[in-house]
Amino acid sequence: MKSSHSREDLLKAEIHFNMGVVNCETGNLSEALDSYESCIKIRRKELGNNHLALELAQVLNNIGSVFARNKEYERALKPWNDAIDVYRSHGMEDDERNVSCTLNNITLSKCLKSPAPVSNRLLKVDVY
């Protein structure tokens, strides 16, 4: 770790991440994005880009989910696809939980942005 405050700063990053989840789940989408961006900024500072990849992929999934919940389905695809690229570059398979969740979000988003009716069942974009 880079500084003597790294452990404390990484805890702050985790708090920002969790606040992002809470804000997304409660519909405070702007605040969720702010929290996720703060999380990424702190993790980059403390861990650098080499150690950040998998944590970043998780945040990217959640950022995509914020966009999708704001009905910005096309905008959601970029962070989701970036997350998939990170997971696959680390050898993760499609049936692993985080990869599967992100792939399901991509599929759901494509269905929601298409003019064809999806179904009558309740659909939800996942954060984790």
C-alpha positions in Angstrom: 0.0 0.0 0.0 1.2 3.5 -0.8 0.6 5.4 2.4 0.1 4.9 6.1 -3.5 5.9 5.6 -4.2 3.3 2.9 -6.2 1.0 5.1 -8.4 3.9 6.2 -8.7 5.2 2.7 -9.7 1.8 1.3 -12.3 1.6 4.0 -13.7 4.9 2.8 -13.7 3.5 -0.8 -15.7 0.5 0.5 -18.2 2.9 2.2 -18.6 4.9 -1.0 -19.2 1.7 -2.9 -21.9 0.6 -0.4 -23.5 4.0 -0.4 -23.6 3.7 -4.2 -25.5 0.5 -3.9 -27.9 2.0 -1.3 -28.5 5.1 -3.4 -29.1 3.0 -6.5 -31.5 0.8 -4.8 -33.4 3.7 -3.3 -33.6 5.6 -6.6 -31.0 8.3 -5.8 -29.2 7.7 -9.0 -27.1 10.9 -9.2 -25.8 10.2 -5.7 -25.1 6.6 -6.6 -22.9 7.7 -9.5 -21.1 10.2 -7.3 -20.4 7.5 -4.7 -19.1 5.0 -7.3 -16.8 7.7 -8.8 -15.4 8.5 -5.4 -14.8 4.8 -4.8 -12.9 4.4 -8.0 -10.8 7.5 -7.4 -9.8 6.4 -3.9 -9.0 2.8 -5.1 -6.9 4.1 -8.0 -4.9 6.3 -5.7 -4.3 3.6 -3.1 -4.0 0.5 -5.3 -3.0 1.8 -8.7 -4.5 0.3 -11.9 -2.8 -3.1 -11.6 -4.6 -4.2 -8.4 -7.8 -2.4 -9.2 -9.2 -4.4 -12.1 -11.6 -6.7 -10.5 -12.9 -4.1 -8.0 -13.3 -1.7 -10.9 -15.3 -4.2 -12.9 -17.7 -4.5 -10.0 -18.1 -0.7 -9.8 -18.5 -0.6 -13.6 -21.4 -3.1 -13.4 -23.1 -0.9 -10.8 -22.6 2.3 -12.8 -24.2 0.6 -15.8 -27.1 -0.4 -13.5 -27.5 3.2 -12.5 -27.8 4.3 -16.1 -30.3 1.5 -16.9 -32.4 2.4 -13.9 -32.5 5.9 -15.3 -33.7 4.3 -18.6 -30.4 5.2 -20.3 -30.0 1.6 -21.7 -27.6 2.5 -24.5 -25.3 4.4 -22.0 -25.4 1.4 -19.6 -23.9 -0.9 -22.2 -20.4 0.7 -22.2 -19.6 0.2 -18.5 -21.1 -3.3 -18.5 -19.1 -4.3 -21.6 -16.0 -2.8 -20.0 -16.7 -4.9 -16.8 -17.0 -8.1 -18.9 -13.7 -7.3 -20.6 -12.0 -7.0 -17.2 -13.5 -10.2 -15.9 -12.6 -12.2 -19.0 -9.0 -10.7 -19.0 -8.7 -12.2 -15.5 -9.8 -15.6 -16.8 -13.3 -15.5 -15.3 -15.9 -17.7 -16.9 -19.4 -16.6 -17.9 -21.0 -18.8 -15.2 -19.2 -17.0 -12.4 -21.6 -14.9 -10.3 -20.3 -11.4 -11.1 -19.8 -12.2 -14.8 -23.3 -13.8 -15.1 -24.9 -10.9 -13.3 -23.3 -8.4 -15.7 -24.2 -10.5 -18.8 -27.8 -10.7 -17.6 -27.9 -6.9 -17.1 -26.7 -6.5 -20.7 -29.3 -8.9 -22.1 -32.1 -7.2 -20.0 -31.0 -3.7 -21.2 -31.1 -4.8 -24.8 -34.6 -6.1 -24.3 -35.8 -3.0 -22.6 -34.5 -0.7 -25.3 -36.1 -2.7 -28.0 -39.6 -1.8 -29.2 -40.9 -5.3 -28.7 -42.6 -6.1 -25.5 -40.4 -8.0 -23.0 -42.9 -9.9 -20.9 -45.3 -9.3 -18.0 -42.8 -10.4 -15.3 -41.0 -7.9 -13.1 -37.6 -7.1 -14.4 -34.8 -5.6 -12.3 -31.3 -4.6 -13.2 -28.9 -5.9 -10.6 -26.2 -4.3 -8.6 -23.8 -6.2 -6.3 
